[in-house]
Amino acid sequence: MASTPTAKVTGSLTVFAASSLTAAFNDIGKQLEQQSPGTKITFNFAGSPTLRTQLSQGAKADVFASADEPNMQGAEKDGTIAGTPQIFVRNRLVLIVPKSNPAGITTLEDLAKPGIKLVLAEQNVPVGNYARQSFAKMDTNASFGSDFSAKVLKNVVSEETNVKQVVAKVQLGEADAGIVYTTDVTPSVRPDVKMIDIPDQFNIIASYPAAVVKGSSNPTGAAAFIDYLRSPAGQAILQHYGFLPPTAQ
């Protein structure tokens, strides 16, 4: 982790960031704008594959922050990233159910019961891919059975383009359960849902890389923004929102 930012964030910046970063990045943006009057940071939050596609189609941005490494690697292959991506934070999965829990889900094993309405993000969205990897890990454990993931995936009633849509469907009771990041269970969400932990042996720890976008109109500011994410001040905000440090401590 950088000890201090190498430069202040100045000027105008457009940051394309994974949906799960919404609350933390909005807070970080406010902090940076207050520190440097005249600085303006605009965010575009969406699923990482959507952001990658927008960049490949010519959308203008200064920073790309993905919720996984494959989409960042894809952006590199697309030729839309300048420099080397840096991991700035990590995240983990959790199962959520509506507060009323109409399906009576109390364990991970319950997800395989017939008739459960499960909502996931699409497979190419990081959290959707991670959820499927997690189920595959459960297949190898005798308490779940080798066909656990197959049974669970038969219960998927909706696939969303970003994690915030998964959260919303569970909050509204349109699904019996969903897999999201722990950071998505924000204070505003918490009254509407119950969380069921996914043990470390089955969980997937997500690594989030950020990079300066090729053709950025403010590459110095973009690099300073990424430095800030990895600085003690930036990490304090991210960890306040439940994110994990970029490396295990």
VOBA-1610 file (N, C-alpha, C; in pm, whole numbers, padded with zeros to 5 digits, always signed):
BEGIN
Met+00085-00120+00000Met+00000+00000+00000Met+00087+00124+00000Ala+00054+00223-00079Ala+00130+00346-00081Ala+00117+00416+00053Ser+00226+00477+00100Ser+00220+00543+00231Ser+00144+00674+00223Thr+00166+00748+00115Thr+00092+00871+00092Thr+00065+00885-00057Pro-00041+00956-00094Pro-00064+00979-00236Pro+00054+01055-00297Thr+00093+01023-00419Thr+00207+01091-00481Thr+00170+01231-00528Ala+00043+01256-00547Ala-00001+01388-00590Ala-00147+01405-00551Lys-00188+01532-00537Lys-00328+01558-00509Lys-00411+01537-00634Val-00532+01491-00614Val-00625+01477-00725Val-00677+01616-00760Thr-00653+01657-00884Thr-00699+01789-00927Thr-00763+01779-01065Gly-00841+01881-01097Gly-00905+01886-01228Gly-01032+01803-01231Ser-01079+01774-01351Ser-01200+01695-01370Ser-01163+01550-01400Leu-01236+01459-01336Leu-01212+01316-01356Leu-01345+01245-01379Thr-01343+01149-01472Thr-01457+01060-01489Thr-01410+00919-01453Val-01478+00860-01356Val-01438+00729-01304Val-01546+00627-01336Phe-01510+00524-01410Phe-01599+00410-01437Phe-01571+00306-01329Ala-01672+00272-01250Ala-01649+00185-01134Ala-01759+00082-01117Ala-01721-00035-01071Ala-01815-00143-01044Ala-01924-00098-00946Ser-02045-00148-00965Ser-02160-00105-00885Ser-02137-00120-00735Ser-02063-00224-00696Ser-02042-00249-00553Ser-01959-00140-00486Leu-01898-00054-00564Leu-01815+00054-00510Leu-01894+00183-00489Thr-02022+00182-00521Thr-02100+00307-00527Thr-02088+00391-00400Ala-02125+00336-00286Ala-02127+00416-00163Ala-01988+00463-00124Ala-01891+00374-00128Ala-01755+00409-00087Ala-01694+00515-00180Phe-01713+00496-00312Phe-01654+00591-00407Phe-01723+00727-00401Asn-01853+00729-00378Asn-01920+00859-00364Asn-01862+00935-00245Asp-01835+00865-00136Asp-01774+00926-00018Asp-01633+00975-00051Ile-01555+00891-00118Ile-01419+00928-00156Ile-01421+01050-00248Gly-01514+01052-00343Gly-01525+01166-00432Gly-01550+01297-00358Lys-01639+01292-00259Lys-01668+01412-00180Lys-01544+01458-00104Gln-01473+01361-00046Gln-01351+01395+00029Gln-01248+01464-00060Leu-01226+01407-00179Leu-01124+01462-00268Leu-01164+01599-00322Glu-01292+01618-00349Glu-01338+01750-00398Glu-01323+01856-00290Gln-01344+01816-00164Gln-01327+01911-00053Gln-01180+01946-00034Gln-01092+01849-00055Gln-00948+01872-00035Gln-00889+01962-00142Ser-00944+01956-00262Ser-00889+02033-00374Ser-01002+02109-00443Pro-01033+02230-00394Pro-01141+02308-00455Pro-01120+02323-00606Gly-01228+02304-00679Gly-01222+02309-00825Gly-01214+02172-00888Thr-01181+02071-00805Thr-01179+01933-00856Thr-01322+01884-00871Lys-01349+01814-00980Lys-01482+01758-01005Lys-01468+01613-01047Ile-01526+01522-00967Ile-01518+01379-00997Ile-01657+01329-01030Thr-01671+01272-01149Thr-01798+01217-01196Thr-01785+01066-01204Phe-01884+00996-01149Phe-01880+00850-01148Phe-01984+00791-01242Asn-01946+00681-01305Asn-02037+00598-01383Asn-02030+00458-01322Phe-02135+00420-01249Phe-02138+00290-01182Phe-02222+00191-01263Ala-02168+00072-01284Ala-02239-00035-01356Ala-02164-00165-01333Gly-02217-00273-01388Gly-02146-00400-01384Gly-02014-00388-01459Ser-01910-00455-01411Ser-01778-00442-01472Ser-01777-00475-01622Pro-01848-00581-01669Pro-01847-00607-01813Pro-01916-00498-01894Thr-02017-00436-01836Thr-02084-00323-01904Thr-01987-00207-01921Leu-01912-00178-01815Leu-01815-00068-01821Leu-01705-00098-01923Arg-01658-00223-01922Arg-01554-00261-02018Arg-01606-00241-02161Thr-01730-00281-02187Thr-01788-00266-02320Thr-01800-00119-02358Gln-01845-00037-02263Gln-01858+00106-02291Gln-01724+00167-02330Leu-01618+00127-02259Leu-01484+00178-02291Leu-01441+00132-02430Ser-01468+00006-02462Ser-01426-00048-02592Ser-01501+00018-02707Gln-01619+00073-02675Gln-01699+00140-02778Gln-01671+00291-02785Gly-01569+00333-02708Gly-01526+00472-02721Gly-01570+00567-02613Ala-01635+00517-02508Ala-01675+00604-02399Ala-01552+00667-02334Lys-01563+00793-02298Lys-01449+00866-02242Lys-01449+00854-02089Ala-01336+00816-02035Ala-01319+00804-01890Ala-01172+00822-01858Asp-01144+00840-01729Asp-01007+00857-01683Asp-00959+00738-01600Val-01052+00676-01526Val-01017+00562-01440Val-01120+00452-01462Phe-01072+00327-01466Phe-01160+00210-01468Phe-01129+00128-01343Ala-01229+00107-01260Ala-01216+00025-01138Ala-01312-00093-01151Ser-01256-00212-01167Ser-01334-00333-01191Ser-01347-00415-01063Ala-01453-00496-01055Ala-01471-00585-00940Ala-01404-00720-00962Asp-01331-00733-01071Asp-01256-00857-01093Asp-01140-00831-01186Glu-01047-00924-01188Glu-00931-00911-01275Glu-00961-00950-01421Pro-01047-01051-01448Pro-01074-01085-01588Pro-01127-00969-01672Asn-01218-00888-01618Asn-01269-00775-01696Asn-01162-00668-01718Met-01074-00652-01619Met-00962-00558-01638Met-00866-00613-01743Gln-00837-00743-01737Gln-00751-00804-01839Gln-00814-00793-01977Gly-00947-00806-01982Gly-01017-00788-02108Gly-01003-00647-02161Ala-01011-00548-02069Ala-00994-00409-02111Ala-00853-00385-02164Glu-00755-00451-02102Glu-00617-00440-02152Glu-00608-00495-02295Lys-00672-00611-02317Lys-00671-00670-02450Lys-00744-00581-02551Asp-00847-00512-02503Asp-00922-00421-02591Asp-00838-00298-02627Gly-00732-00274-02551Gly-00648-00158-02576Gly-00701-00031-02516Thr-00788-00043-02414Thr-00847+00078-02355Thr-00782+00120-02223Ile-00682+00044-02178Ile-00617+00073-02050Ile-00473+00115-02072Ala-00431+00218-02000Ala-00292+00263-02004Ala-00224+00225-01872Gly-00104+00176-01878Gly-00033+00144-01754Gly-00074+00010-01696Thr-00025-00015-01576Thr-00046-00143-01510Thr-00157-00132-01407Pro-00263-00215-01415Pro-00369-00212-01314Pro-00314-00244-01175Gln-00374-00182-01075Gln-00332-00204-00936Gln-00451-00253-00854Ile-00430-00360-00778Ile-00534-00407-00685Ile-00542-00308-00570Phe-00660-00256-00544Phe-00673-00156-00437Phe-00762-00202-00323Val-00837-00310-00342Val-00926-00355-00237Val-00974-00496-00269Arg-01029-00565-00168Arg-01087-00697-00189Arg-01226-00701-00124Asn-01302-00806-00157Asn-01439-00818-00107Asn-01472-00965-00092Arg-01581-00997-00023Arg-01623-01136-00007Arg-01774-01148-00024Leu-01821-01269-00047Leu-01961-01296-00076Leu-02041-01322+00052Val-02171-01296+00043Val-02264-01332+00150Val-02399-01366+00085Leu-02472-01455+00148Leu-02608-01489+00106Leu-02705-01398+00180Ile-02798-01338+00107Ile-02901-01257+00172Ile-03039-01312+00139Val-03129-01297+00235Val-03270-01335+00218Val-03354-01219+00270Pro-03480-01207+00225Pro-03565-01100+00277Pro-03581-01114+00429Lys-03602-01004+00497Lys-03618-01007+00643Lys-03729-01103+00684Ser-03837-01108+00606Ser-03949-01197+00639Ser-03916-01343+00608Asn-03818-01365+00522Asn-03767-01498+00487Asn-03880-01598+00459Pro-03965-01570+00359Pro-04082-01656+00334Pro-04046-01800+00297Ala-03927-01822+00243Ala-03888-01958+00204Ala-03822-02034+00318Gly-03802-01966+00432Gly-03745-02034+00548Gly-03601-02079+00528Ile-03523-01999+00458Ile-03384-02034+00431Ile-03298-01998+00553Thr-03231-02097+00609Thr-03144-02073+00725Thr-03001-02122+00703Thr-02982-02205+00600Thr-02849-02258+00571Thr-02822-02249+00421Leu-02697-02262+00383Leu-02662-02265+00241Leu-02725-02385+00172Glu-02733-02496+00244Glu-02791-02617+00186Glu-02934-02595+00140Asp-03005-02503+00205Asp-03146-02477+00170Asp-03162-02424+00027Leu-03055-02370-00030Leu-03064-02315-00165Leu-03094-02421-00270Ala-03071-02548-00236Ala-03095-02657-00332Ala-03237-02711-00325Lys-03317-02663-00230Lys-03454-02713-00217Lys-03538-02672-00339Pro-03618-02760-00391Pro-03703-02725-00506Pro-03795-02607-00473Gly-03811-02519-00570Gly-03904-02407-00554Gly-03844-02280-00496Ile-03719-02286-00452Ile-03653-02165-00402Ile-03632-02069-00519Lys-03664-01942-00497Lys-03643-01840-00601Lys-03512-01767-00572Leu-03410-01805-00647Leu-03277-01748-00627Leu-03248-01647-00738Val-03191-01533-00701Val-03150-01434-00800Val-02999-01417-00789Leu-02934-01420-00907Leu-02789-01400-00915Leu-02760-01293-01019Ala-02639-01241-01015Ala-02594-01158-01127Ala-02558-01251-01243Glu-02559-01196-01363Glu-02523-01274-01481Glu-02383-01333-01464Gln-02356-01441-01535Gln-02230-01513-01517Gln-02108-01428-01554Asn-02123-01334-01648Asn-02009-01252-01687Asn-01988-01133-01595Val-02082-01109-01503Val-02067-01006-01401Val-01986-01067-01286Pro-01885-00998-01235Pro-01798-01061-01135Pro-01870-01132-01022Val-01966-01066-00958Val-02031-01131-00843Val-02110-01254-00885Gly-02163-01255-01007Gly-02234-01372-01057Gly-02138-01488-01082Asn-02022-01456-01136Asn-01919-01557-01159Asn-01868-01612-01027Tyr-01843-01522-00932Tyr-01794-01565-00801Tyr-01895-01656-00732Ala-02024-01622-00743Ala-02128-01704-00679Ala-02125-01846-00734Arg-02111-01857-00865Arg-02109-01990-00928Arg-01982-02067-00888Gln-01870-01995-00875Gln-01748-02061-00827Gln-01766-02112-00684Ser-01836-02033-00604Ser-01860-02072-00465Ser-01946-02199-00458Phe-02051-02205-00539Phe-02136-02325-00542Phe-02054-02448-00585Ala-01965-02427-00682Ala-01881-02539-00729Ala-01791-02590-00618Lys-01743-02500-00533Lys-01664-02543-00418Lys-01748-02630-00324Met-01876-02592-00309Met-01964-02668-00219Met-01989-02809-00272Asp-01984-02825-00404Asp-02002-02958-00464Asp-01900-03059-00411Thr-01784-03010-00371Thr-01676-03100-00329Thr-01688-03140-00182Asn-01789-03087-00113Asn-01806-03116+00029Asn-01924-03211+00049Ala-01903-03313+00128Ala-02004-03418+00145Ala-02136-03365+00201Ser-02131-03259+00281Ser-02255-03209+00341Ser-02348-03145+00237Phe-02293-03108+00122Phe-02374-03050+00015Phe-02408-03152-00093Gly-02313-03238-00128Gly-02335-03335-00235Gly-02282-03284-00366Ser-02240-03375-00453Ser-02172-03338-00577Ser-02263-03270-00678Asp-02395-03282-00659Asp-02488-03218-00753Asp-02550-03092-00695Phe-02491-03041-00586Phe-02548-02924-00518Phe-02561-02805-00612Ser-02453-02768-00682Ser-02458-02649-00766Ser-02560-02665-00879Ala-02575-02786-00932Ala-02673-02808-01038Ala-02814-02783-00986Lys-02842-02831-00867Lys-02974-02810-00806Lys-02998-02661-00779Val-02895-02593-00728Val-02909-02451-00695Val-02935-02369-00822Leu-02859-02397-00926Leu-02873-02317-01048Leu-03007-02339-01117Lys-03071-02453-01091Lys-03207-02474-01142Lys-03307-02380-01075Asn-03270-02329-00958Asn-03359-02240-00883Asn-03341-02092-00918Val-03250-02064-01009Val-03227-01924-01047Val-03345-01874-01132Val-03412-01771-01083Val-03529-01717-01153Val-03499-01587-01225Ser-03382-01528-01197Ser-03348-01401-01260Ser-03197-01382-01254Glu-03142-01327-01364Glu-03000-01295-01369Glu-02986-01146-01400Glu-02915-01077-01313Glu-02908-00931-01321Glu-02775-00883-01378Thr-02775-00758-01428Thr-02654-00704-01491Thr-02558-00641-01391Asn-02603-00621-01266Asn-02511-00574-01162Asn-02563-00613-01024Val-02475-00605-00927Val-02505-00656-00793Val-02616-00575-00723Lys-02625-00447-00752Lys-02728-00365-00686Lys-02869-00413-00724Gln-02885-00465-00845Gln-03016-00518-00886Gln-03050-00646-00811Val-02947-00726-00780Val-02969-00847-00700Val-03019-00807-00561Val-02951-00711-00501Val-02991-00663-00368Val-03135-00613-00369Ala-03169-00533-00470Ala-03303-00474-00478Ala-03411-00580-00486Lys-03388-00686-00565Lys-03491-00791-00579Lys-03514-00863-00447Val-03407-00885-00371Val-03424-00951-00241Val-03493-00855-00144Gln-03452-00730-00143Gln-03515-00630-00056Gln-03666-00623-00080Leu-03705-00627-00208Leu-03846-00612-00245Leu-03926-00741-00229Gly-03857-00850-00192Gly-03926-00977-00178Gly-03957-01045-00310Glu-03891-01000-00418Glu-03912-01062-00549Glu-03827-01188-00566Ala-03742-01215-00468Ala-03661-01336-00467Ala-03650-01386-00324Asp-03630-01517-00310Asp-03613-01576-00176Asp-03471-01560-00125Ala-03376-01541-00217Ala-03236-01533-00177Ala-03153-01475-00290Gly-03037-01422-00257Gly-02943-01371-00356Gly-02802-01377-00300Ile-02704-01384-00389Ile-02564-01378-00350Ile-02510-01241-00390Val-02457-01169-00291Val-02403-01035-00313Val-02270-01024-00238Tyr-02211-00906-00242Tyr-02092-00881-00160Tyr-02135-00836-00021Thr-02053-00862+00078Thr-02084-00815+00213Thr-02101-00663+00215Thr-02026-00593+00131Thr-02032-00447+00129Thr-02164-00393+00076Asp-02241-00478+00009Asp-02370-00433-00045Asp-02480-00429+00061Val-02454-00492+00175Val-02552-00488+00284Val-02521-00362+00366Thr-02559-00250+00308Thr-02533-00118+00365Thr-02635-00088+00475Pro-02613+00017+00555Pro-02710+00052+00658Pro-02853+00069+00606Ser-02868+00116+00483Ser-03003+00134+00428Ser-03065+00001+00386Val-02982-00098+00355Val-03030-00230+00312Val-03057-00321+00431Arg-02976-00306+00536Arg-02976-00400+00648Arg-03114-00425+00711Pro-03201-00324+00724Pro-03331-00351+00786Pro-03420-00444+00704Asp-03389-00460+00575Asp-03477-00536+00485Asp-03432-00680+00461Val-03311-00714+00506Val-03258-00847+00473Val-03195-00913+00595Lys-03177-01044+00582Lys-03096-01121+00677Lys-02977-01176+00600Met-02862-01182+00667Met-02741-01234+00605Met-02710-01374+00657Ile-02667-01461+00566Ile-02620-01594+00602Ile-02477-01606+00552Asp-02386-01630+00644Asp-02243-01631+00611Asp-02208-01746+00517Ile-02113-01720+00429Ile-02053-01825+00345Ile-01913-01849+00401Pro-01888-01963+00462Pro-01758-01988+00525Pro-01642-01971+00429Asp-01525-01941+00485Asp-01406-01914+00404Asp-01377-02024+00304Gln-01399-02150+00344Gln-01362-02261+00255Gln-01447-02264+00128Phe-01563-02198+00132Phe-01650-02194+00015Phe-01659-02055-00048Asn-01608-01956+00022Asn-01620-01818-00026Asn-01519-01791-00136Ile-01544-01686-00211Ile-01451-01638-00312Ile-01413-01495-00274Ile-01285-01471-00259Ile-01239-01337-00225Ile-01212-01262-00356Ala-01288-01156-00377Ala-01279-01078-00501Ala-01169-00973-00489Ser-01084-00965-00591Ser-00981-00861-00598Ser-01023-00755-00698Tyr-01014-00629-00658Tyr-01057-00516-00740Tyr-00937-00439-00794Pro-00912-00440-00924Pro-00805-00358-00982Pro-00858-00226-01039Ala-00770-00128-01038Ala-00802+00002-01100Ala-00687+00040-01193Ala-00720+00111-01301Ala-00618+00152-01396Ala-00659+00284-01462Val-00558+00355-01510Val-00582+00476-01589Val-00629+00433-01728Val-00731+00500-01778Val-00786+00469-01910Val-00701+00536-02019Lys-00675+00462-02125Lys-00599+00515-02237Lys-00674+00635-02298Gly-00601+00740-02326Gly-00663+00860-02382Gly-00727+00949-02278Ser-00700+00922-02149Ser-00754+01006-02041Ser-00717+01152-02065Ser-00813+01241-02039Ser-00786+01384-02052Ser-00713+01438-01929Asn-00703+01356-01823Asn-00637+01398-01699Asn-00561+01278-01639Pro-00459+01229-01710Pro-00389+01110-01662Pro-00320+01129-01528Thr-00272+01252-01502Thr-00207+01278-01373Thr-00308+01268-01259Gly-00425+01328-01280Gly-00530+01319-01180Gly-00580+01177-01162Ala-00588+01102-01273Ala-00634+00963-01268Ala-00537+00879-01185Ala-00407+00896-01209Ala-00307+00822-01133Ala-00312+00860-00985Ala-00331+00988-00958Ala-00341+01034-00819Ala-00465+00974-00750Phe-00574+00961-00825Phe-00696+00900-00769Phe-00668+00755-00727Ile-00599+00681-00813Ile-00568+00541-00780Ile-00472+00534-00662Asp-00375+00626-00657Asp-00285+00632-00542Asp-00363+00657-00413Tyr-00464+00746-00424Tyr-00544+00776-00304Tyr-00620+00653-00257Leu-00672+00572-00351Leu-00745+00451-00312Leu-00657+00359-00229Arg-00528+00356-00259Arg-00435+00266-00192Arg-00367+00330-00071Ser-00390+00459-00050Ser-00331+00530+00063Ser-00405+00497+00193Pro-00345+00524+00308Pro-00416+00500+00435Pro-00551+00571+00443Ala-00558+00694+00390Ala-00685+00768+00397Ala-00792+00701+00311Gly-00753+00661+00189Gly-00848+00593+00101Gly-00889+00458+00155Gln-00793+00385+00208Gln-00823+00253+00264Gln-00915+00263+00385Ala-00899+00369+00463Ala-00986+00387+00580Ala-01132+00400+00537Ile-01156+00476+00429Ile-01293+00492+00380Ile-01345+00359+00325Leu-01265+00293+00243Leu-01308+00166+00183Leu-01337+00061+00291Gln-01252+00054+00391Gln-01274-00045+00497Gln-01391-00008+00586His-01420+00122+00597His-01541+00165+00668His-01666+00107+00600Tyr-01661+00093+00468Tyr-01774+00036+00393Tyr-01767-00116+00381Gly-01675-00177+00454Gly-01672-00323+00462Gly-01576-00392+00369Phe-01501-00315+00290Phe-01404-00377+00200Phe-01283-00427+00278Leu-01214-00524+00219Leu-01093-00579+00279Leu-00971-00512+00217Pro-00859-00508+00290Pro-00736-00451+00233Pro-00695-00525+00106Pro-00614-00461+00021Pro-00577-00525-00105Pro-00493-00651-00090Thr-00425-00663+00024Thr-00352-00786+00052Thr-00389-00834+00191Ala-00386-00965+00211Ala-00422-01021+00341Ala-00327-00967+00449Gln-00384-00932+00565Gln-00303-00879+00673Gln-00313-00967+00795
//
